[in-house]
Amino acid sequence: MSQLLSQFGKVAVLMGGASAEREISLLSGNGVLQALRDSGVDAHAFDPAQRDLSELKRDSFTRCFIALHGRFGEDGTVQGALELLGIPYTGSGVMASSIAIDKVMTKRVWMAEGLPTPRYHLLRRGVYSREQVLAIPDELGLPVIVKPAREGSSIGVFKVAGYSEMQDAVDAAAALDADVLCEQFISGDEVTCPVLGTGESAQALPLIRIVAPDGNYDYQNKYFTDVTQYLVPCGLPAGEEEAIQQLVLKAYRVLGCRGWGRLDVMIDAKTRKPYLLEINTSPGMTGHSLVPMSAKAAGISYQDLCVRLLAWATCDNLPPQATTASTKGGPPA
């Protein structure tokens, strides 16, 4: 292990950043930073909102753990900069990151591959009319979910119960993003499934079933309260959990994701059909976060998870032997 850790060299944990999820990113990044240091890694905090990324090269960083969330961290921009700098980084590459951050583009890819995802209608800021907004519940039914196409952590997400609420919800989402996703609401169990690895070697971790107060799994209940229940084992029939894991793996692979990710799924209460909602390519690593929780259930500690993800850091601009410290001992079967 000591030889492996020495091959990492000087590691930057990218955290903070300029997105609406900065606060959560700092929580994630500091957790990762401490875990890597406790493992003997020469790890340092690096906030792209306060330092230029070119300083990574100047200061001789040889590997990056991306603990940024949302725009300018999870959307392919930082990944592209690191490709140009030739520095291996954790998680998905430029293309998969830029697609996955956009919920509409992700849906289009999944639908093209025949994967189930709720029906939707896209509105563009400054283009939609009041008549178009009020017609959406007729198309998708009520309640309807309204959210920015490129935000995470449930920021700007509204569950609209009536026509009178539609305009305000759409306007609020449009204030955060030029594209507003109006989505069919699926009533039933909400689960999330982390994935570790790349390609055919990628494996799904145990599902977590999320039980939030009144079904309201919002920003506050995600990160700052203890009222939400996270059930792992999830309590679903074994066959149902396995089927969802296989669906999640296919959804992860068709987007070209690598390293790790977490996919959110709704299970229709009447039909038990699962619907893919979205994917996170740089999931949270806070005390409330779900990937560490699922990994723990699979026998992987938080510290080991961080080291494993760092070991898989990749840069497409470099030959494989220059980026891989070790990929042996992948995710457990």
C-alpha positions, -999 to 999 in steps of 0.1 A, spaced: 0 0 0 28 24 8 43 19 -26 8 26 -42 4 58 -21 39 71 -31 29 67 -68 1 92 -63 27 120 -58 13 154 -47 -25 153 -48 -49 183 -51 -84 178 -37 -105 203 -58 -132 217 -36 -154 247 -32 -156 262 -67 -181 287 -80 -213 267 -83 -245 270 -63 -232 238 -45 -201 254 -32 -210 248 5 -216 211 -1 -184 208 -21 -164 222 8 -179 196 31 -172 168 6 -137 181 -1 -126 184 35 -139 149 42 -119 135 13 -88 155 22 -88 142 57 -93 106 46 -65 108 20 -41 124 46 -50 97 71 -41 71 45 -7 87 40 -14 106 8 3 139 2 -30 157 -3 -37 194 -3 -69 215 -6 -73 235 -38 -102 258 -44 -106 268 -81 -127 298 -71 -97 312 -53 -68 299 -74 -62 296 -111 -60 260 -123 -27 267 -140 -12 267 -105 -17 230 -103 11 225 -129 32 253 -114 30 237 -79 38 202 -92 5 185 -85 5 151 -101 -31 140 -95 -65 155 -87 -94 143 -67 -124 162 -79 -148 170 -50 -165 198 -69 -202 196 -75 -224 212 -102 -212 237 -127 -175 245 -133 -166 212 -116 -189 184 -126 -198 196 -161 -167 189 -181 -151 223 -178 -126 214 -151 -121 180 -167 -111 197 -200 -87 220 -182 -70 190 -165 -68 173 -198 -49 203 -213 -27 203 -182 -21 166 -185 -30 159 -149 -50 127 -141 -83 133 -123 -110 112 -106 -144 105 -122 -158 108 -157 -141 125 -187 -151 156 -206 -179 142 -227 -196 121 -201 -194 149 -176 -209 175 -199 -238 153 -209 -245 140 -174 -248 175 -158 -275 183 -183 -307 164 -173 -323 169 -207 -293 157 -227 -290 127 -203 -327 119 -209 -322 121 -247 -294 96 -246 -312 72 -223 -344 74 -244 -324 67 -276 -311 36 -259 -346 25 -248 -340 32 -211 -370 43 -190 -371 79 -178 -401 101 -169 -417 120 -198 -407 156 -200 -411 190 -216 -383 215 -221 -388 252 -217 -362 278 -226 -358 311 -207 -373 341 -225 -391 319 -251 -420 302 -232 -454 319 -230 -479 317 -201 -501 296 -223 -473 271 -229 -465 269 -192 -502 262 -183 -505 235 -209 -477 214 -194 -499 198 -166 -523 187 -194 -494 170 -211 -476 155 -181 -503 154 -154 -502 167 -119 -482 170 -98 -454 179 -122 -417 184 -113 -401 217 -124 -363 221 -121 -333 237 -138 -317 214 -163 -281 219 -150 -283 222 -112 -278 196 -85 -285 190 -48 -322 196 -54 -315 233 -59 -344 251 -77 -366 219 -77 -404 224 -74 -432 198 -70 -461 217 -86 -495 205 -74 -518 229 -93 -520 251 -124 -517 283 -103 -482 273 -91 -468 265 -125 -457 300 -136 -439 309 -104 -421 275 -104 -409 279 -140 -398 315 -135 -378 305 -104 -361 276 -122 -354 298 -152 -336 323 -129 -311 295 -123 -308 280 -158 -317 290 -193 -333 255 -197 -361 244 -175 -371 208 -173 -407 200 -166 -410 163 -157 -437 137 -152 -440 129 -115 -435 92 -106 -452 83 -73 -435 55 -54 -402 44 -38 -372 66 -43 -339 48 -45 -303 57 -54 -276 34 -67 -238 42 -67 -216 27 -93 -178 21 -91 -155 13 -120 -155 17 -157 -170 -1 -187 -177 -37 -183 -158 -39 -150 -181 -13 -134 -203 -27 -106 -233 -14 -88 -232 -10 -50 -262 -17 -28 -294 4 -34 -304 29 -8 -341 36 -3 -348 72 6 -377 80 29 -380 118 33 -407 137 53 -438 140 31 -416 128 2 -398 161 3 -361 152 -3 -350 188 -8 -317 206 -2 -323 210 35 -333 174 41 -304 161 20 -276 178 40 -287 196 71 -313 175 90 -315 140 103 -352 134 96 -347 116 63 -343 79 65 -318 60 44 -325 23 42 -297 0 33 -304 -28 28 -332 -11 9 -359 -36 17 -369 -43 -19 -373 -79 -31 -339 -93 -41 -349 -97 -78 -362 -61 -80 -330 -46 -65 -308 -67 -89 -329 -56 -119 -325 -19 -109 -288 -24 -105 -285 -38 -140 -306 -9 -154 -283 16 -136 -252 0 -149 -265 2 -185 -275 38 -180 -240 46 -166 -222 28 -194 -242 43 -223 -232 78 -211 -195 67 -211 -190 74 -173 -160 61 -155 -146 59 -120 -177 64 -100 -212 79 -101 -246 77 -85 -279 73 -102 -313 83 -88 -344 61 -96 -381 63 -89 -401 31 -88 -437 34 -98 -459 23 -69 -485 7 -91 -464 -10 -118 -431 -14 -99 -414 -1 -131 -382 18 -124 -376 52 -140 -341 68 -143 -341 104 -130 -305 116 -132 -269 108 -127 -243 125 -105 -207 121 -118 -191 138 -88 -213 127 -59 -213 141 -25 -189 128 1 -203 145 32 -215 130 64 -250 127 49 -238 115 15 -251 83 0 -221 68 -19 -201 63 13 -232 49 30 -237 23 2 -200 16 0 -199 9 38 -227 -16 33 -206 -33 7 -176 -35 31 -157 -4 18 -147 22 43 -148 59 35 -110 61 36 -106 31 13 -132 45 -11 -113 77 -14 -80 59 -20 -96 36 -46 -111 65 -65 -78 83 -65 -61 52 -78 -84 52 -108 -77 88 -117 -73 91 -155 -63 116 -181 -72 108 -217 -44 130 -229 -18 107 -213 -9 70 -220 -26 46 -195 7 36 -179 13 73 -170 -20 77 -152 -26 44 -134 -11 39 -100 -30 7 -96 -63 -6 -108 -61 -40 -91 -86 -49 -65 -116 -32 -82 -150 -30 -67 -163 -61 -50 -185 -85 -68 
